[in-house]
Amino acid sequence: MDKKYSILIVDDDKFLSEMYSIKFTERGFIVESADGGPSTLAKIDAGLRPDIFLVDIVMPEMDGFELIQRIRDRKLEGKHSVIVLSNLGQKEDVEKSLTLGADGYIVKASATPTEVVDKVLEIVGAPVTK
C-alpha cells in the first residue's frame, strides 16, 4: 500500500471494533474508532477527516443509515469513502445504503477480517497487497 489510509471504524460492538482495528493497523492503516453515530459526528465536528468511514448499520441511538446521511449532509472537503460493514445482507439494506451515499457494502458474516481489509482496499481503488 503506497498511500497510508486513515479509517474510522464505527461499530458499537467493542470486540469487533478492536479486532478490525488490529487487522487494519497490521496492513498500515491509521485507525480511529467510534462506538456509534453521535460519537462519529462529534469526531467529525472536532476536525477528524478519515479517508474511509467503515460503518455498521445496527447501532443504538442512531443507525448506520442515518449516520451515512448525516456524513454526506456535512459535505466534507476532500475525498473520503463511506463503506458499510454489517450483518444485514438483504438487497434492500444494500440498496438503501448505496442510495444514501455509501461507496460499498460488505456483509460481516461472509468475510473474514482479512477479507474485509482487502475489500475496503478494492472499494477505494488501492492495490490489494498481502
Secondary structure, 3 states (H helix, E strand, C coil): CCCCCEEEEECCCHHHHHHHHHHHHHCCCEEEEECCHHHHHHHHHCCCCCCEEEECCCCCCCCHHHHHHHHHHCCCCCCCEEEEEECCCCHHHHHHHHHHCCCEEEEHHHCCHHHHHHHHHHHCCCCCCC
